[in-house]
Amino acid sequence: MYIYIMSGKPLIITLICTVFFFGIKTIIGQNTASPKHTNTLIQPPYLEAGDTVAIVAPSGILKNRTKEIEQAKNLLKSWGLHPIVGEHVFNQANHFAGTDDERCEDLQKALDDPNIRAIWCARGGYGTVRILDRLNWTKFKENPKWIIGYSDITALHNQIHNEGFESLHAIMCTSLQDDTSTIKESISSFKAAIFGKPLSYTLEGSKYNRQGTASASLVGGNLTILHTMLGSNTSIDTSGKILFIEEIGEYKYHIDRMLQSLKRAGYFDQCKGVIVGNMTKLRKNTTLWGTSIEQLILDALADYDFPIAFNMPAGHEKDNRALILGRTVDLTVNNGQSTIFFRNN
Protein backbone atom coordinates (compact mmCIF):
# COMPACT_ATOMS: atom_id res chain seq x y z
CA MET A 1 0.00 0.00 0.00
CA TYR A 2 2.84 2.40 0.82
CA ILE A 3 4.42 1.84 -2.55
CA TYR A 4 2.43 4.71 -4.04
CA ILE A 5 3.86 7.36 -1.73
CA MET A 6 7.48 6.15 -1.60
CA SER A 7 10.11 8.01 -3.58
CA GLY A 8 12.19 6.05 -6.08
CA LYS A 9 15.25 5.46 -3.86
CA PRO A 10 13.38 4.11 -0.79
CA LEU A 11 11.34 1.91 -3.09
CA ILE A 12 14.44 0.37 -4.67
CA ILE A 13 16.01 -0.24 -1.24
CA THR A 14 12.77 -1.85 -0.02
CA LEU A 15 12.63 -4.15 -3.06
CA ILE A 16 16.28 -5.19 -2.65
CA CYS A 17 15.73 -5.98 1.04
CA THR A 18 12.59 -7.96 0.24
CA VAL A 19 14.33 -10.05 -2.43
CA PHE A 20 17.31 -10.64 -0.13
CA PHE A 21 15.06 -11.67 2.79
CA PHE A 22 12.95 -14.11 0.84
CA GLY A 23 15.99 -15.43 -1.02
CA ILE A 24 17.69 -16.25 2.27
CA LYS A 25 14.53 -17.95 3.54
CA THR A 26 14.39 -20.05 0.37
CA ILE A 27 18.03 -21.13 0.73
CA ILE A 28 17.51 -22.00 4.39
CA GLY A 29 14.39 -23.98 3.53
CA GLN A 30 16.27 -25.91 0.85
CA ASN A 31 19.13 -26.74 3.22
CA THR A 32 16.83 -27.99 6.00
CA ALA A 33 14.47 -30.06 3.87
CA SER A 34 12.87 -33.00 5.65
CA PRO A 35 14.70 -36.33 5.20
CA LYS A 36 11.37 -38.00 4.44
CA HIS A 37 11.98 -37.25 0.73
CA THR A 38 15.15 -39.37 0.69
CA ASN A 39 15.10 -42.47 -1.55
CA THR A 40 18.51 -43.88 -0.59
CA LEU A 41 18.65 -44.85 3.08
CA ILE A 42 21.48 -45.93 5.35
CA GLN A 43 21.66 -49.65 5.99
CA PRO A 44 22.44 -50.70 9.58
CA PRO A 45 25.25 -53.28 9.77
CA TYR A 46 24.16 -56.87 9.25
CA LEU A 47 24.45 -59.08 12.31
CA GLU A 48 27.30 -61.44 13.05
CA ALA A 49 27.73 -64.19 15.63
CA GLY A 50 28.30 -62.67 19.06
CA ASP A 51 26.21 -59.55 18.39
CA THR A 52 23.72 -58.38 21.02
CA VAL A 53 19.99 -58.11 20.30
CA ALA A 54 17.69 -56.22 22.69
CA ILE A 55 14.09 -57.34 23.17
CA VAL A 56 11.78 -54.46 24.07
CA ALA A 57 8.01 -53.95 24.27
CA PRO A 58 6.96 -50.49 23.01
CA SER A 59 3.29 -51.42 22.60
CA GLY A 60 0.85 -53.92 24.07
CA ILE A 61 0.94 -55.83 27.33
CA LEU A 62 2.83 -59.14 27.55
CA LYS A 63 0.65 -60.84 30.15
CA ASN A 64 1.31 -64.59 30.27
CA ARG A 65 3.83 -64.35 27.41
CA THR A 66 7.04 -65.34 29.22
CA LYS A 67 7.19 -68.59 27.23
CA GLU A 68 7.35 -66.73 23.91
CA ILE A 69 10.08 -64.40 25.16
CA GLU A 70 12.13 -67.41 26.28
CA GLN A 71 11.60 -69.02 22.88
CA ALA A 72 12.74 -65.79 21.22
CA LYS A 73 15.90 -65.72 23.35
CA ASN A 74 16.61 -69.35 22.52
CA LEU A 75 16.14 -68.70 18.81
CA LEU A 76 18.63 -65.84 18.89
CA LYS A 77 21.10 -67.94 20.88
CA SER A 78 20.80 -70.74 18.30
CA TRP A 79 22.03 -68.21 15.72
CA GLY A 80 25.04 -67.30 17.86
CA LEU A 81 23.52 -64.01 19.05
CA HIS A 82 23.35 -62.62 22.58
CA PRO A 83 19.79 -61.61 23.64
CA ILE A 84 19.00 -59.17 26.44
CA VAL A 85 15.52 -58.23 27.64
CA GLY A 86 14.41 -54.70 28.51
CA GLU A 87 13.91 -54.00 32.20
CA HIS A 88 10.21 -53.17 31.86
CA VAL A 89 9.14 -55.69 29.20
CA PHE A 90 6.81 -57.60 31.55
CA ASN A 91 5.39 -54.53 33.29
CA GLN A 92 1.66 -53.92 33.07
CA ALA A 93 -0.09 -50.58 32.80
CA ASN A 94 -3.64 -51.24 31.67
CA HIS A 95 -3.45 -51.95 27.93
CA PHE A 96 0.31 -51.43 27.71
CA ALA A 97 3.57 -53.20 28.56
CA GLY A 98 4.36 -50.66 31.24
CA THR A 99 3.74 -46.93 31.39
CA ASP A 100 4.69 -44.67 28.50
CA ASP A 101 7.78 -43.64 30.48
CA GLU A 102 8.83 -47.24 31.10
CA ARG A 103 8.33 -48.38 27.50
CA CYS A 104 10.16 -45.33 26.23
CA GLU A 105 13.02 -45.88 28.68
CA ASP A 106 13.64 -49.44 27.49
CA LEU A 107 13.55 -48.45 23.83
CA GLN A 108 15.72 -45.37 24.34
CA LYS A 109 18.37 -47.36 26.21
CA ALA A 110 18.49 -49.86 23.35
CA LEU A 111 18.71 -47.09 20.76
CA ASP A 112 21.55 -45.40 22.64
CA ASP A 113 23.67 -48.46 23.49
CA PRO A 114 26.40 -48.88 20.83
CA ASN A 115 26.87 -52.52 21.83
CA ILE A 116 23.31 -53.41 20.82
CA ARG A 117 23.17 -54.26 17.11
CA ALA A 118 19.43 -54.92 16.72
CA ILE A 119 16.19 -54.20 18.55
CA TRP A 120 13.51 -56.89 18.32
CA CYS A 121 10.04 -55.78 19.37
CA ALA A 122 8.24 -58.30 21.56
CA ARG A 123 4.76 -57.65 20.18
CA GLY A 124 2.52 -55.07 18.55
CA GLY A 125 -1.03 -54.22 19.57
CA TYR A 126 -1.16 -50.51 20.29
CA GLY A 127 1.03 -47.97 22.06
CA THR A 128 4.10 -47.09 19.99
CA VAL A 129 2.61 -43.82 18.75
CA ARG A 130 2.34 -42.63 22.38
CA ILE A 131 6.12 -42.63 22.81
CA LEU A 132 7.33 -41.60 19.33
CA ASP A 133 7.80 -37.92 20.15
CA ARG A 134 9.79 -38.74 23.29
CA LEU A 135 12.53 -40.63 21.46
CA ASN A 136 15.94 -39.13 20.73
CA TRP A 137 17.65 -40.52 17.63
CA THR A 138 21.06 -38.83 18.02
CA LYS A 139 23.00 -41.86 19.28
CA PHE A 140 21.09 -44.23 17.01
CA LYS A 141 22.36 -42.25 14.03
CA GLU A 142 25.92 -42.61 15.31
CA ASN A 143 25.47 -46.39 15.68
CA PRO A 144 22.48 -47.48 13.57
CA LYS A 145 20.91 -50.85 14.28
CA TRP A 146 18.07 -52.93 12.89
CA ILE A 147 14.60 -52.27 14.32
CA ILE A 148 12.45 -55.37 13.86
CA GLY A 149 8.68 -55.84 14.05
CA TYR A 150 5.38 -55.30 12.26
CA SER A 151 1.79 -54.20 12.95
CA ASP A 152 1.91 -51.36 15.52
CA ILE A 153 5.69 -51.18 14.99
CA THR A 154 4.88 -49.57 11.64
CA ALA A 155 4.94 -46.30 13.59
CA LEU A 156 8.62 -46.90 14.39
CA HIS A 157 9.36 -47.97 10.81
CA ASN A 158 7.90 -44.71 9.54
CA GLN A 159 9.96 -42.64 11.96
CA ILE A 160 13.16 -44.54 11.16
CA HIS A 161 12.52 -44.08 7.44
CA ASN A 162 12.19 -40.33 7.95
CA GLU A 163 15.42 -40.35 9.95
CA GLY A 164 17.07 -41.86 6.87
CA PHE A 165 17.60 -45.54 7.79
CA GLU A 166 16.42 -48.98 6.71
CA SER A 167 14.43 -51.19 9.10
CA LEU A 168 13.02 -54.70 9.11
CA HIS A 169 9.33 -55.61 8.84
CA ALA A 170 9.35 -59.16 10.24
CA ILE A 171 8.04 -61.49 12.93
CA MET A 172 8.07 -60.47 16.59
CA CYS A 173 8.75 -62.49 19.72
CA THR A 174 5.09 -63.36 20.26
CA SER A 175 4.99 -64.84 16.75
CA LEU A 176 6.75 -67.80 18.36
CA GLN A 177 3.55 -68.81 20.15
CA ASP A 178 2.93 -70.85 17.01
CA ASP A 179 4.62 -74.17 16.43
CA THR A 180 7.90 -73.12 14.81
CA SER A 181 7.47 -75.88 12.22
CA THR A 182 4.45 -73.97 10.89
CA ILE A 183 6.35 -70.68 10.52
CA LYS A 184 9.60 -71.96 9.00
CA GLU A 185 9.52 -69.49 6.11
CA SER A 186 8.85 -66.57 8.43
CA ILE A 187 11.83 -67.49 10.62
CA SER A 188 14.20 -68.28 7.76
CA SER A 189 13.44 -65.02 5.92
CA PHE A 190 13.94 -63.08 9.18
CA LYS A 191 17.32 -64.76 9.70
CA ALA A 192 18.35 -64.17 6.09
CA ALA A 193 17.47 -60.48 6.31
CA ILE A 194 19.37 -59.69 9.51
CA PHE A 195 22.46 -61.65 8.44
CA GLY A 196 22.56 -60.05 5.00
CA LYS A 197 21.64 -63.05 2.86
CA PRO A 198 19.95 -62.52 -0.54
CA LEU A 199 16.23 -61.88 -0.25
CA SER A 200 13.64 -62.36 -2.99
CA TYR A 201 10.09 -63.65 -3.29
CA THR A 202 7.92 -65.20 -5.97
CA LEU A 203 4.27 -64.50 -5.20
CA GLU A 204 1.28 -66.58 -6.20
CA GLY A 205 -0.54 -65.00 -9.12
CA SER A 206 -3.89 -63.26 -8.89
CA LYS A 207 -6.49 -62.26 -11.43
CA TYR A 208 -6.62 -58.95 -9.57
CA ASN A 209 -2.95 -58.15 -10.16
CA ARG A 210 -2.31 -54.97 -12.12
CA GLN A 211 0.60 -55.88 -14.33
CA GLY A 212 3.77 -53.84 -14.67
CA THR A 213 7.28 -53.34 -13.36
CA ALA A 214 8.89 -50.90 -10.95
CA SER A 215 12.20 -50.43 -9.19
CA ALA A 216 12.05 -48.26 -6.10
CA SER A 217 12.49 -48.06 -2.35
CA LEU A 218 10.00 -50.16 -0.36
CA VAL A 219 8.01 -48.46 2.41
CA GLY A 220 4.83 -49.09 4.38
CA GLY A 221 3.36 -51.55 6.84
CA ASN A 222 0.06 -51.70 8.66
CA LEU A 223 -2.62 -49.64 6.89
CA THR A 224 -4.23 -48.34 10.08
CA ILE A 225 -0.91 -47.04 11.38
CA LEU A 226 -0.01 -45.46 8.03
CA HIS A 227 -3.38 -43.71 8.16
CA THR A 228 -2.80 -42.67 11.78
CA MET A 229 0.48 -40.97 10.84
CA LEU A 230 -1.15 -38.65 8.28
CA GLY A 231 -0.51 -34.97 9.00
CA SER A 232 2.39 -35.69 11.38
CA ASN A 233 6.15 -35.58 10.96
CA THR A 234 6.09 -39.38 11.02
CA SER A 235 4.02 -39.70 7.86
CA ILE A 236 6.15 -41.04 5.02
CA ASP A 237 6.53 -39.47 1.61
CA THR A 238 5.72 -42.24 -0.89
CA SER A 239 6.90 -40.27 -3.92
CA GLY A 240 8.98 -42.51 -6.14
CA LYS A 241 8.51 -45.49 -3.79
CA ILE A 242 6.68 -48.82 -3.66
CA LEU A 243 4.12 -49.06 -0.86
CA PHE A 244 3.43 -52.27 1.08
CA ILE A 245 0.17 -52.55 3.07
CA GLU A 246 -1.38 -55.19 5.35
CA GLU A 247 -4.27 -55.20 7.81
CA ILE A 248 -6.15 -57.24 10.42
CA GLY A 249 -9.60 -57.19 12.01
CA GLU A 250 -11.12 -54.34 9.98
CA TYR A 251 -14.39 -53.90 8.16
CA LYS A 252 -14.02 -53.49 4.41
CA TYR A 253 -15.55 -50.05 4.58
CA HIS A 254 -12.92 -49.07 7.15
CA ILE A 255 -10.20 -50.15 4.72
CA ASP A 256 -11.83 -48.21 1.90
CA ARG A 257 -12.14 -45.14 4.13
CA MET A 258 -8.45 -45.28 5.02
CA LEU A 259 -7.43 -45.70 1.39
CA GLN A 260 -9.64 -42.79 0.38
CA SER A 261 -8.09 -40.63 3.11
CA LEU A 262 -4.57 -41.51 1.96
CA LYS A 263 -5.61 -40.85 -1.61
CA ARG A 264 -7.03 -37.41 -0.78
CA ALA A 265 -3.79 -36.61 1.03
CA GLY A 266 -1.81 -37.30 -2.16
CA TYR A 267 -0.29 -40.50 -0.83
CA PHE A 268 -0.47 -42.31 -4.16
CA ASP A 269 0.13 -39.44 -6.59
CA GLN A 270 3.81 -40.23 -7.23
CA CYS A 271 3.80 -43.80 -5.96
CA LYS A 272 5.61 -46.37 -8.13
CA GLY A 273 3.72 -49.47 -7.07
CA VAL A 274 1.71 -51.21 -4.34
CA ILE A 275 2.28 -54.61 -2.75
CA VAL A 276 -0.70 -55.99 -0.82
CA GLY A 277 0.06 -58.31 2.08
CA ASN A 278 -2.25 -60.28 4.34
CA MET A 279 -5.74 -58.90 4.90
CA THR A 280 -6.56 -61.00 7.93
CA LYS A 281 -9.78 -61.67 9.85
CA LEU A 282 -11.83 -59.07 7.99
CA ARG A 283 -15.05 -58.32 9.83
CA LYS A 284 -18.50 -58.50 8.27
CA ASN A 285 -20.70 -55.45 8.48
CA THR A 286 -24.50 -55.81 8.58
CA THR A 287 -24.52 -54.03 5.23
CA LEU A 288 -22.19 -56.12 3.07
CA TRP A 289 -19.57 -54.30 1.02
CA GLY A 290 -20.37 -56.24 -2.13
CA THR A 291 -16.91 -56.95 -3.57
CA SER A 292 -13.77 -58.79 -2.60
CA ILE A 293 -11.05 -56.96 -0.68
CA GLU A 294 -8.87 -57.17 -3.78
CA GLN A 295 -11.50 -55.42 -5.91
CA LEU A 296 -12.01 -52.83 -3.18
CA ILE A 297 -8.31 -51.96 -3.33
CA LEU A 298 -8.29 -51.86 -7.14
CA ASP A 299 -11.33 -49.58 -7.15
CA ALA A 300 -9.78 -47.23 -4.61
CA LEU A 301 -6.60 -47.02 -6.70
CA ALA A 302 -8.30 -46.94 -10.09
CA ASP A 303 -6.98 -43.44 -10.86
CA TYR A 304 -3.36 -44.63 -10.92
CA ASP A 305 -1.43 -46.74 -13.39
CA PHE A 306 1.28 -48.26 -11.19
CA PRO A 307 1.55 -52.06 -10.78
CA ILE A 308 -0.31 -53.69 -7.90
CA ALA A 309 0.73 -57.12 -6.60
CA PHE A 310 -1.50 -59.20 -4.34
CA ASN A 311 -0.65 -62.28 -2.24
CA MET A 312 2.49 -61.05 -0.48
CA PRO A 313 2.79 -63.37 2.55
CA ALA A 314 3.50 -60.66 5.12
CA GLY A 315 1.37 -59.37 7.96
CA HIS A 316 -0.85 -61.05 10.53
CA GLU A 317 -0.60 -64.64 9.32
CA LYS A 318 1.75 -67.46 10.24
CA ASP A 319 3.52 -66.99 6.92
CA ASN A 320 4.97 -63.53 7.57
CA ARG A 321 8.05 -63.04 5.39
CA ALA A 322 10.64 -60.41 6.17
CA LEU A 323 10.70 -57.14 4.21
CA ILE A 324 13.59 -54.68 4.32
CA LEU A 325 11.87 -51.31 4.46
CA GLY A 326 13.80 -48.53 2.77
CA ARG A 327 15.62 -50.98 0.48
CA THR A 328 15.34 -50.71 -3.31
CA VAL A 329 13.35 -53.60 -4.77
CA ASP A 330 12.65 -54.73 -8.30
CA LEU A 331 8.95 -55.52 -8.61
CA THR A 332 7.50 -57.44 -11.56
CA VAL A 333 3.76 -58.09 -11.56
CA ASN A 334 1.96 -60.52 -13.89
CA ASN A 335 -1.29 -62.39 -13.52
CA GLY A 336 0.53 -65.72 -13.29
CA GLN A 337 2.98 -64.60 -10.62
CA SER A 338 4.82 -61.60 -9.21
CA THR A 339 8.45 -61.31 -8.15
CA ILE A 340 10.12 -59.07 -5.58
CA PHE A 341 13.91 -58.86 -5.60
CA PHE A 342 15.75 -56.92 -2.88
CA ARG A 343 18.93 -55.31 -4.13
CA ASN A 344 22.04 -55.65 -2.01
CA ASN A 345 23.48 -52.33 -0.88
Steps between C-alpha positions, in 0.01 A plus 500: 500500500784740582658444163301787351643765731862379513763686302708304250806441722313365807296280270810346342657439843176339622486270196865396541445421869186302420674291233798441730275397792289256305804368314670418829184330627486290183864392536448413866188302414688307232786417737270375778264293287340206678683167455167333424561575129817288496495190276841359596514403867783392727518128564578395859781242519391141448529279806785264574543225758557652843291812433251617763127527428270689739140388548269788590123551520395846374133407459256250647509309826689169522282330760566125512752524214821401681515175301516686168773733625705199612447339160614823334816507713571137417453565129749786508747290699470220242623753242801591714348829619483639853144601606421744780152594620389853587450570869130583466393248234267309735358807674127561478325834473145434387519429126876552478826323585579754768438873515595726211809603698605140562450386140683805373786445745562144381491599134717808551765301687512250214522777241784669688712194585773458234547136600144411399486415129126434461176572683232231477153611605320248719152565362276758337145585602487871572719754677807588293351827376473619863878500543621603152547868582699418814774311317841650427671361190841669539694197626309263273627698202856464628455122537201391289343163571216292361153566643285190454123453519170554321141610569512784757878518447419661165506827695868440580574393142354826373706707742820310420436546128467875551823498700665349192553132592382156392301279739359149501131409473502145640369267769503602866568298813134413554490352149676204661180399679438296186669168442828605338457224241198691367690829463825372348492747211433792732798408719737421214424826316550694826838332552603559139412869522690579820809304393510660156408200286331553160128564529241452226145371470283345232135570577201292400318658208165674523240600246487831686867580441564818304791409279817704466851550631661744741831547676485717809544520875251290699301670777182437697353254746170485682232706323339630819832630630590658165163675513558604862828670406337732244564868572790428738876511458494120506293468184713366216538657159419223250618697197708276278453202735317167513244476780431179694174472699345236728211499746312296761155505659348785297173544318537541125347844517763598757772392257337694218469807723869486589602458137279791399655716773852412385396566143358844583824580681698431181652180633482319167560787257868421436499143627681243283311190606299326773557160659202362693576268790269303726151638556418290803178433692295760314178575684155482344280805521120464510498678165733291284762682295420306185846429356814316597772683692718479190237675287449759773870587485502510119196728499655735754818521291330508161632850423862381494693289253771348720527120541314337788604157630277292726585192710814623676530268803571771757287629784278332757525141379735218592677547168645846565808549282759763578506827304789746511328837514693778331682255271472527121301211354430387147130421469355308205126435500320257267175313537682167523745612767684800641863529606667724757879521498684694772818661375811466712644832613 
